[in-house]
Amino acid sequence: MTRGSKEKYTEEQKHKALHIEQSYEHKGVPKSQAEGRAWATVNKQSGGGDKPGGSGRKTPQKRKNAAESDTAKRAAKTRQGYSRESSASLETQTKASLLTQARTRNISGRSTMTKAELVSALAS
């Protein structure tokens, strides 16, 4: 189940989250997990609620566009049959995203790695 009020989100954002949630449920993901993933995707793409007082108004448009493009590239790779953990999916992510994953996996030397080195380290 998602946390927090959704009143700062626009109707378009709510509709997008609902559509994503239904897509996940169609694939067999439990409802609570599907809802969480849907709102995480909307938050990544928009930075949060776009109405006055929402955090999405503070997120630069350039960052929103980059996040939406990253999401679309990853979705395209998934439709082509690559899993999210495959190196092809990793290659579509930004270096910052790869660094975050490397940090969570505690990969040593990550700060000096190139994007290609990060992809190969995360793929193994």
Chimera marker file (.cmm) of the C-alpha trace (Angstrom):
<marker_set name="trace">
<marker id="1" x="0.000" y="0.000" z="0.000" r="1" g="1" b="0" radius="0.5"/>
<marker id="2" x="1.278" y="3.447" z="-0.841" r="1" g="1" b="0" radius="0.5"/>
<marker id="3" x="1.903" y="5.986" z="1.871" r="1" g="1" b="0" radius="0.5"/>
<marker id="4" x="0.822" y="9.585" z="2.070" r="1" g="1" b="0" radius="0.5"/>
<marker id="5" x="-1.853" y="11.716" z="0.526" r="1" g="1" b="0" radius="0.5"/>
<marker id="6" x="-2.199" y="11.885" z="-3.245" r="1" g="1" b="0" radius="0.5"/>
<marker id="7" x="-4.042" y="15.232" z="-3.222" r="1" g="1" b="0" radius="0.5"/>
<marker id="8" x="-1.034" y="17.125" z="-4.665" r="1" g="1" b="0" radius="0.5"/>
<marker id="9" x="-1.057" y="14.980" z="-7.807" r="1" g="1" b="0" radius="0.5"/>
<marker id="10" x="-2.841" y="16.110" z="-10.961" r="1" g="1" b="0" radius="0.5"/>
<marker id="11" x="-5.613" y="14.051" z="-12.534" r="1" g="1" b="0" radius="0.5"/>
<marker id="12" x="-3.192" y="13.112" z="-15.325" r="1" g="1" b="0" radius="0.5"/>
<marker id="13" x="-0.687" y="11.755" z="-12.794" r="1" g="1" b="0" radius="0.5"/>
<marker id="14" x="-3.415" y="9.798" z="-10.988" r="1" g="1" b="0" radius="0.5"/>
<marker id="15" x="-4.652" y="8.361" z="-14.285" r="1" g="1" b="0" radius="0.5"/>
<marker id="16" x="-1.108" y="7.361" z="-15.268" r="1" g="1" b="0" radius="0.5"/>
<marker id="17" x="-0.591" y="5.626" z="-11.899" r="1" g="1" b="0" radius="0.5"/>
<marker id="18" x="-3.882" y="3.759" z="-12.268" r="1" g="1" b="0" radius="0.5"/>
<marker id="19" x="-2.975" y="2.613" z="-15.788" r="1" g="1" b="0" radius="0.5"/>
<marker id="20" x="0.471" y="1.411" z="-14.655" r="1" g="1" b="0" radius="0.5"/>
<marker id="21" x="-1.061" y="-0.343" z="-11.640" r="1" g="1" b="0" radius="0.5"/>
<marker id="22" x="-3.590" y="-2.179" z="-13.832" r="1" g="1" b="0" radius="0.5"/>
<marker id="23" x="-0.795" y="-3.239" z="-16.168" r="1" g="1" b="0" radius="0.5"/>
<marker id="24" x="1.168" y="-4.757" z="-13.286" r="1" g="1" b="0" radius="0.5"/>
<marker id="25" x="-1.939" y="-6.504" z="-11.940" r="1" g="1" b="0" radius="0.5"/>
<marker id="26" x="-2.586" y="-7.955" z="-15.406" r="1" g="1" b="0" radius="0.5"/>
<marker id="27" x="0.932" y="-9.435" z="-15.254" r="1" g="1" b="0" radius="0.5"/>
<marker id="28" x="0.100" y="-11.111" z="-11.924" r="1" g="1" b="0" radius="0.5"/>
<marker id="29" x="1.736" y="-8.689" z="-9.487" r="1" g="1" b="0" radius="0.5"/>
<marker id="30" x="-0.187" y="-8.398" z="-6.169" r="1" g="1" b="0" radius="0.5"/>
<marker id="31" x="-2.377" y="-5.270" z="-5.907" r="1" g="1" b="0" radius="0.5"/>
<marker id="32" x="-0.431" y="-3.591" z="-3.081" r="1" g="1" b="0" radius="0.5"/>
<marker id="33" x="2.899" y="-4.117" z="-4.853" r="1" g="1" b="0" radius="0.5"/>
<marker id="34" x="1.435" y="-2.979" z="-8.187" r="1" g="1" b="0" radius="0.5"/>
<marker id="35" x="0.143" y="0.223" z="-6.585" r="1" g="1" b="0" radius="0.5"/>
<marker id="36" x="3.536" y="0.935" z="-5.006" r="1" g="1" b="0" radius="0.5"/>
<marker id="37" x="5.377" y="0.358" z="-8.280" r="1" g="1" b="0" radius="0.5"/>
<marker id="38" x="2.907" y="2.559" z="-10.156" r="1" g="1" b="0" radius="0.5"/>
<marker id="39" x="3.355" y="5.513" z="-7.812" r="1" g="1" b="0" radius="0.5"/>
<marker id="40" x="7.132" y="5.011" z="-7.791" r="1" g="1" b="0" radius="0.5"/>
<marker id="41" x="7.114" y="5.258" z="-11.582" r="1" g="1" b="0" radius="0.5"/>
<marker id="42" x="4.956" y="8.394" z="-11.541" r="1" g="1" b="0" radius="0.5"/>
<marker id="43" x="7.216" y="9.933" z="-8.890" r="1" g="1" b="0" radius="0.5"/>
<marker id="44" x="10.344" y="9.114" z="-10.888" r="1" g="1" b="0" radius="0.5"/>
<marker id="45" x="8.929" y="10.644" z="-14.043" r="1" g="1" b="0" radius="0.5"/>
<marker id="46" x="7.350" y="13.737" z="-12.518" r="1" g="1" b="0" radius="0.5"/>
<marker id="47" x="9.292" y="14.236" z="-9.289" r="1" g="1" b="0" radius="0.5"/>
<marker id="48" x="6.106" y="14.162" z="-7.207" r="1" g="1" b="0" radius="0.5"/>
<marker id="49" x="2.811" y="16.038" z="-7.146" r="1" g="1" b="0" radius="0.5"/>
<marker id="50" x="2.560" y="18.867" z="-9.680" r="1" g="1" b="0" radius="0.5"/>
<marker id="51" x="-0.117" y="20.863" z="-7.867" r="1" g="1" b="0" radius="0.5"/>
<marker id="52" x="0.911" y="23.816" z="-5.660" r="1" g="1" b="0" radius="0.5"/>
<marker id="53" x="2.674" y="22.492" z="-2.561" r="1" g="1" b="0" radius="0.5"/>
<marker id="54" x="3.722" y="19.245" z="-4.221" r="1" g="1" b="0" radius="0.5"/>
<marker id="55" x="7.380" y="18.289" z="-4.582" r="1" g="1" b="0" radius="0.5"/>
<marker id="56" x="7.036" y="17.850" z="-8.367" r="1" g="1" b="0" radius="0.5"/>
<marker id="57" x="6.912" y="21.609" z="-8.852" r="1" g="1" b="0" radius="0.5"/>
<marker id="58" x="10.482" y="21.854" z="-7.526" r="1" g="1" b="0" radius="0.5"/>
<marker id="59" x="11.925" y="19.191" z="-9.831" r="1" g="1" b="0" radius="0.5"/>
<marker id="60" x="13.567" y="20.700" z="-12.953" r="1" g="1" b="0" radius="0.5"/>
<marker id="61" x="11.878" y="19.826" z="-16.250" r="1" g="1" b="0" radius="0.5"/>
<marker id="62" x="15.187" y="18.515" z="-17.625" r="1" g="1" b="0" radius="0.5"/>
<marker id="63" x="15.373" y="15.910" z="-14.827" r="1" g="1" b="0" radius="0.5"/>
<marker id="64" x="11.725" y="14.925" z="-15.380" r="1" g="1" b="0" radius="0.5"/>
<marker id="65" x="12.371" y="14.451" z="-19.110" r="1" g="1" b="0" radius="0.5"/>
<marker id="66" x="15.493" y="12.354" z="-18.451" r="1" g="1" b="0" radius="0.5"/>
<marker id="67" x="13.633" y="10.132" z="-15.973" r="1" g="1" b="0" radius="0.5"/>
<marker id="68" x="10.754" y="9.603" z="-18.391" r="1" g="1" b="0" radius="0.5"/>
<marker id="69" x="13.171" y="8.762" z="-21.208" r="1" g="1" b="0" radius="0.5"/>
<marker id="70" x="15.045" y="6.308" z="-18.953" r="1" g="1" b="0" radius="0.5"/>
<marker id="71" x="11.774" y="4.615" z="-18.002" r="1" g="1" b="0" radius="0.5"/>
<marker id="72" x="10.719" y="4.342" z="-21.647" r="1" g="1" b="0" radius="0.5"/>
<marker id="73" x="14.063" y="2.831" z="-22.684" r="1" g="1" b="0" radius="0.5"/>
<marker id="74" x="13.911" y="0.255" z="-19.904" r="1" g="1" b="0" radius="0.5"/>
<marker id="75" x="10.314" y="-0.634" z="-20.828" r="1" g="1" b="0" radius="0.5"/>
<marker id="76" x="11.308" y="-1.083" z="-24.468" r="1" g="1" b="0" radius="0.5"/>
<marker id="77" x="14.129" y="-3.453" z="-23.495" r="1" g="1" b="0" radius="0.5"/>
<marker id="78" x="11.715" y="-5.412" z="-21.293" r="1" g="1" b="0" radius="0.5"/>
<marker id="79" x="9.279" y="-5.751" z="-24.211" r="1" g="1" b="0" radius="0.5"/>
<marker id="80" x="12.163" y="-7.064" z="-26.334" r="1" g="1" b="0" radius="0.5"/>
<marker id="81" x="12.597" y="-9.894" z="-23.834" r="1" g="1" b="0" radius="0.5"/>
<marker id="82" x="15.444" y="-8.619" z="-21.683" r="1" g="1" b="0" radius="0.5"/>
<marker id="83" x="14.933" y="-8.901" z="-17.942" r="1" g="1" b="0" radius="0.5"/>
<marker id="84" x="15.479" y="-5.864" z="-15.724" r="1" g="1" b="0" radius="0.5"/>
<marker id="85" x="18.654" y="-7.415" z="-14.371" r="1" g="1" b="0" radius="0.5"/>
<marker id="86" x="20.175" y="-8.103" z="-17.790" r="1" g="1" b="0" radius="0.5"/>
<marker id="87" x="23.121" y="-6.080" z="-19.011" r="1" g="1" b="0" radius="0.5"/>
<marker id="88" x="20.998" y="-4.710" z="-21.874" r="1" g="1" b="0" radius="0.5"/>
<marker id="89" x="18.643" y="-3.165" z="-19.325" r="1" g="1" b="0" radius="0.5"/>
<marker id="90" x="21.582" y="-1.848" z="-17.334" r="1" g="1" b="0" radius="0.5"/>
<marker id="91" x="22.990" y="-0.144" z="-20.426" r="1" g="1" b="0" radius="0.5"/>
<marker id="92" x="19.849" y="1.970" z="-20.784" r="1" g="1" b="0" radius="0.5"/>
<marker id="93" x="20.226" y="3.415" z="-17.281" r="1" g="1" b="0" radius="0.5"/>
<marker id="94" x="22.100" y="6.580" z="-16.441" r="1" g="1" b="0" radius="0.5"/>
<marker id="95" x="25.498" y="6.417" z="-14.769" r="1" g="1" b="0" radius="0.5"/>
<marker id="96" x="23.984" y="7.966" z="-11.626" r="1" g="1" b="0" radius="0.5"/>
<marker id="97" x="21.394" y="5.188" z="-11.484" r="1" g="1" b="0" radius="0.5"/>
<marker id="98" x="24.112" y="2.562" z="-11.943" r="1" g="1" b="0" radius="0.5"/>
<marker id="99" x="26.190" y="4.163" z="-9.176" r="1" g="1" b="0" radius="0.5"/>
<marker id="100" x="23.215" y="3.968" z="-6.833" r="1" g="1" b="0" radius="0.5"/>
<marker id="101" x="22.794" y="0.257" z="-7.570" r="1" g="1" b="0" radius="0.5"/>
<marker id="102" x="26.527" y="-0.326" z="-7.124" r="1" g="1" b="0" radius="0.5"/>
<marker id="103" x="26.382" y="1.466" z="-3.778" r="1" g="1" b="0" radius="0.5"/>
<marker id="104" x="23.533" y="-0.769" z="-2.561" r="1" g="1" b="0" radius="0.5"/>
<marker id="105" x="25.521" y="-3.859" z="-3.621" r="1" g="1" b="0" radius="0.5"/>
<marker id="106" x="28.659" y="-2.423" z="-1.987" r="1" g="1" b="0" radius="0.5"/>
<marker id="107" x="30.812" y="-2.795" z="-5.128" r="1" g="1" b="0" radius="0.5"/>
<marker id="108" x="34.289" y="-1.528" z="-4.331" r="1" g="1" b="0" radius="0.5"/>
<marker id="109" x="35.946" y="0.990" z="-6.655" r="1" g="1" b="0" radius="0.5"/>
<marker id="110" x="32.610" y="2.131" z="-8.061" r="1" g="1" b="0" radius="0.5"/>
<marker id="111" x="33.387" y="5.850" z="-7.830" r="1" g="1" b="0" radius="0.5"/>
<marker id="112" x="36.220" y="5.566" z="-10.350" r="1" g="1" b="0" radius="0.5"/>
<marker id="113" x="34.423" y="3.197" z="-12.758" r="1" g="1" b="0" radius="0.5"/>
<marker id="114" x="33.142" y="4.223" z="-16.166" r="1" g="1" b="0" radius="0.5"/>
<marker id="115" x="29.551" y="3.494" z="-17.125" r="1" g="1" b="0" radius="0.5"/>
<marker id="116" x="30.643" y="0.400" z="-19.082" r="1" g="1" b="0" radius="0.5"/>
<marker id="117" x="32.595" y="-0.899" z="-16.085" r="1" g="1" b="0" radius="0.5"/>
<marker id="118" x="29.582" y="-0.319" z="-13.828" r="1" g="1" b="0" radius="0.5"/>
<marker id="119" x="27.341" y="-2.262" z="-16.221" r="1" g="1" b="0" radius="0.5"/>
<marker id="120" x="29.716" y="-5.241" z="-16.269" r="1" g="1" b="0" radius="0.5"/>
<marker id="121" x="30.181" y="-5.159" z="-12.484" r="1" g="1" b="0" radius="0.5"/>
<marker id="122" x="26.431" y="-5.075" z="-11.870" r="1" g="1" b="0" radius="0.5"/>
<marker id="123" x="25.725" y="-7.770" z="-14.471" r="1" g="1" b="0" radius="0.5"/>
<marker id="124" x="28.018" y="-10.281" z="-12.758" r="1" g="1" b="0" radius="0.5"/>
<link id1="1" id2="2" r="1" g="1" b="0" radius="0.2"/>
<link id1="2" id2="3" r="1" g="1" b="0" radius="0.2"/>
<link id1="3" id2="4" r="1" g="1" b="0" radius="0.2"/>
<link id1="4" id2="5" r="1" g="1" b="0" radius="0.2"/>
<link id1="5" id2="6" r="1" g="1" b="0" radius="0.2"/>
<link id1="6" id2="7" r="1" g="1" b="0" radius="0.2"/>
<link id1="7" id2="8" r="1" g="1" b="0" radius="0.2"/>
<link id1="8" id2="9" r="1" g="1" b="0" radius="0.2"/>
<link id1="9" id2="10" r="1" g="1" b="0" radius="0.2"/>
<link id1="10" id2="11" r="1" g="1" b="0" radius="0.2"/>
<link id1="11" id2="12" r="1" g="1" b="0" radius="0.2"/>
<link id1="12" id2="13" r="1" g="1" b="0" radius="0.2"/>
<link id1="13" id2="14" r="1" g="1" b="0" radius="0.2"/>
<link id1="14" id2="15" r="1" g="1" b="0" radius="0.2"/>
<link id1="15" id2="16" r="1" g="1" b="0" radius="0.2"/>
<link id1="16" id2="17" r="1" g="1" b="0" radius="0.2"/>
<link id1="17" id2="18" r="1" g="1" b="0" radius="0.2"/>
<link id1="18" id2="19" r="1" g="1" b="0" radius="0.2"/>
<link id1="19" id2="20" r="1" g="1" b="0" radius="0.2"/>
<link id1="20" id2="21" r="1" g="1" b="0" radius="0.2"/>
<link id1="21" id2="22" r="1" g="1" b="0" radius="0.2"/>
<link id1="22" id2="23" r="1" g="1" b="0" radius="0.2"/>
<link id1="23" id2="24" r="1" g="1" b="0" radius="0.2"/>
<link id1="24" id2="25" r="1" g="1" b="0" radius="0.2"/>
<link id1="25" id2="26" r="1" g="1" b="0" radius="0.2"/>
<link id1="26" id2="27" r="1" g="1" b="0" radius="0.2"/>
<link id1="27" id2="28" r="1" g="1" b="0" radius="0.2"/>
<link id1="28" id2="29" r="1" g="1" b="0" radius="0.2"/>
<link id1="29" id2="30" r="1" g="1" b="0" radius="0.2"/>
<link id1="30" id2="31" r="1" g="1" b="0" radius="0.2"/>
<link id1="31" id2="32" r="1" g="1" b="0" radius="0.2"/>
<link id1="32" id2="33" r="1" g="1" b="0" radius="0.2"/>
<link id1="33" id2="34" r="1" g="1" b="0" radius="0.2"/>
<link id1="34" id2="35" r="1" g="1" b="0" radius="0.2"/>
<link id1="35" id2="36" r="1" g="1" b="0" radius="0.2"/>
<link id1="36" id2="37" r="1" g="1" b="0" radius="0.2"/>
<link id1="37" id2="38" r="1" g="1" b="0" radius="0.2"/>
<link id1="38" id2="39" r="1" g="1" b="0" radius="0.2"/>
<link id1="39" id2="40" r="1" g="1" b="0" radius="0.2"/>
<link id1="40" id2="41" r="1" g="1" b="0" radius="0.2"/>
<link id1="41" id2="42" r="1" g="1" b="0" radius="0.2"/>
<link id1="42" id2="43" r="1" g="1" b="0" radius="0.2"/>
<link id1="43" id2="44" r="1" g="1" b="0" radius="0.2"/>
<link id1="44" id2="45" r="1" g="1" b="0" radius="0.2"/>
<link id1="45" id2="46" r="1" g="1" b="0" radius="0.2"/>
<link id1="46" id2="47" r="1" g="1" b="0" radius="0.2"/>
<link id1="47" id2="48" r="1" g="1" b="0" radius="0.2"/>
<link id1="48" id2="49" r="1" g="1" b="0" radius="0.2"/>
<link id1="49" id2="50" r="1" g="1" b="0" radius="0.2"/>
<link id1="50" id2="51" r="1" g="1" b="0" radius="0.2"/>
<link id1="51" id2="52" r="1" g="1" b="0" radius="0.2"/>
<link id1="52" id2="53" r="1" g="1" b="0" radius="0.2"/>
<link id1="53" id2="54" r="1" g="1" b="0" radius="0.2"/>
<link id1="54" id2="55" r="1" g="1" b="0" radius="0.2"/>
<link id1="55" id2="56" r="1" g="1" b="0" radius="0.2"/>
<link id1="56" id2="57" r="1" g="1" b="0" radius="0.2"/>
<link id1="57" id2="58" r="1" g="1" b="0" radius="0.2"/>
<link id1="58" id2="59" r="1" g="1" b="0" radius="0.2"/>
<link id1="59" id2="60" r="1" g="1" b="0" radius="0.2"/>
<link id1="60" id2="61" r="1" g="1" b="0" radius="0.2"/>
<link id1="61" id2="62" r="1" g="1" b="0" radius="0.2"/>
<link id1="62" id2="63" r="1" g="1" b="0" radius="0.2"/>
<link id1="63" id2="64" r="1" g="1" b="0" radius="0.2"/>
<link id1="64" id2="65" r="1" g="1" b="0" radius="0.2"/>
<link id1="65" id2="66" r="1" g="1" b="0" radius="0.2"/>
<link id1="66" id2="67" r="1" g="1" b="0" radius="0.2"/>
<link id1="67" id2="68" r="1" g="1" b="0" radius="0.2"/>
<link id1="68" id2="69" r="1" g="1" b="0" radius="0.2"/>
<link id1="69" id2="70" r="1" g="1" b="0" radius="0.2"/>
<link id1="70" id2="71" r="1" g="1" b="0" radius="0.2"/>
<link id1="71" id2="72" r="1" g="1" b="0" radius="0.2"/>
<link id1="72" id2="73" r="1" g="1" b="0" radius="0.2"/>
<link id1="73" id2="74" r="1" g="1" b="0" radius="0.2"/>
<link id1="74" id2="75" r="1" g="1" b="0" radius="0.2"/>
<link id1="75" id2="76" r="1" g="1" b="0" radius="0.2"/>
<link id1="76" id2="77" r="1" g="1" b="0" radius="0.2"/>
<link id1="77" id2="78" r="1" g="1" b="0" radius="0.2"/>
<link id1="78" id2="79" r="1" g="1" b="0" radius="0.2"/>
<link id1="79" id2="80" r="1" g="1" b="0" radius="0.2"/>
<link id1="80" id2="81" r="1" g="1" b="0" radius="0.2"/>
<link id1="81" id2="82" r="1" g="1" b="0" radius="0.2"/>
<link id1="82" id2="83" r="1" g="1" b="0" radius="0.2"/>
<link id1="83" id2="84" r="1" g="1" b="0" radius="0.2"/>
<link id1="84" id2="85" r="1" g="1" b="0" radius="0.2"/>
<link id1="85" id2="86" r="1" g="1" b="0" radius="0.2"/>
<link id1="86" id2="87" r="1" g="1" b="0" radius="0.2"/>
<link id1="87" id2="88" r="1" g="1" b="0" radius="0.2"/>
<link id1="88" id2="89" r="1" g="1" b="0" radius="0.2"/>
<link id1="89" id2="90" r="1" g="1" b="0" radius="0.2"/>
<link id1="90" id2="91" r="1" g="1" b="0" radius="0.2"/>
<link id1="91" id2="92" r="1" g="1" b="0" radius="0.2"/>
<link id1="92" id2="93" r="1" g="1" b="0" radius="0.2"/>
<link id1="93" id2="94" r="1" g="1" b="0" radius="0.2"/>
<link id1="94" id2="95" r="1" g="1" b="0" radius="0.2"/>
<link id1="95" id2="96" r="1" g="1" b="0" radius="0.2"/>
<link id1="96" id2="97" r="1" g="1" b="0" radius="0.2"/>
<link id1="97" id2="98" r="1" g="1" b="0" radius="0.2"/>
<link id1="98" id2="99" r="1" g="1" b="0" radius="0.2"/>
<link id1="99" id2="100" r="1" g="1" b="0" radius="0.2"/>
<link id1="100" id2="101" r="1" g="1" b="0" radius="0.2"/>
<link id1="101" id2="102" r="1" g="1" b="0" radius="0.2"/>
<link id1="102" id2="103" r="1" g="1" b="0" radius="0.2"/>
<link id1="103" id2="104" r="1" g="1" b="0" radius="0.2"/>
<link id1="104" id2="105" r="1" g="1" b="0" radius="0.2"/>
<link id1="105" id2="106" r="1" g="1" b="0" radius="0.2"/>
<link id1="106" id2="107" r="1" g="1" b="0" radius="0.2"/>
<link id1="107" id2="108" r="1" g="1" b="0" radius="0.2"/>
<link id1="108" id2="109" r="1" g="1" b="0" radius="0.2"/>
<link id1="109" id2="110" r="1" g="1" b="0" radius="0.2"/>
<link id1="110" id2="111" r="1" g="1" b="0" radius="0.2"/>
<link id1="111" id2="112" r="1" g="1" b="0" radius="0.2"/>
<link id1="112" id2="113" r="1" g="1" b="0" radius="0.2"/>
<link id1="113" id2="114" r="1" g="1" b="0" radius="0.2"/>
<link id1="114" id2="115" r="1" g="1" b="0" radius="0.2"/>
<link id1="115" id2="116" r="1" g="1" b="0" radius="0.2"/>
<link id1="116" id2="117" r="1" g="1" b="0" radius="0.2"/>
<link id1="117" id2="118" r="1" g="1" b="0" radius="0.2"/>
<link id1="118" id2="119" r="1" g="1" b="0" radius="0.2"/>
<link id1="119" id2="120" r="1" g="1" b="0" radius="0.2"/>
<link id1="120" id2="121" r="1" g="1" b="0" radius="0.2"/>
<link id1="121" id2="122" r="1" g="1" b="0" radius="0.2"/>
<link id1="122" id2="123" r="1" g="1" b="0" radius="0.2"/>
<link id1="123" id2="124" r="1" g="1" b="0" radius="0.2"/>
</marker_set>
